[in-house]
């Protein structure tokens, strides 16, 4: 009788240990617009705003930059361990800039590189005081802070 009780306790202990290890596993959480490879190449200069929405979907936010409009598609990647709050690891902002006539002027894919906002398409950082410098900085302001996502 004693042997069965020890076996049962061992099994329960093993199961509890396995659950504890599984609870410490990190989860990757993705929010926002997730583009497939090639989606951004479909957006070409001269396309209308409607054509851009048909290809990329509804933008996360829009803004008037100078005399023209811009669409911003925002995505973020966070990790969450056990019962801790998620911590954002990366944020990408795809900006589609339109000419005053309402057609695509250029596309930029902003991310973080060496702690600075970086355009992966033109391989440049936004110029200080540029026409959309403030908007881009605002979109990256809280990168790396713990956040609770409401999706």
Secondary structure, 3 states (H helix, E strand, C coil): CHHHHHHHHHHHHHHHHHHHHHHCCEEEEEEECCCCCCCHHHCCCCCEHHHHHHHHCCCCEEEEECCEEEEEEEEEEEEEECCCCEEEEEEEEEEEEECCCCEEEEEEEEEEECCEEEECCCCECCCCCCCCHHHHHHHHCCCCCEECCCC
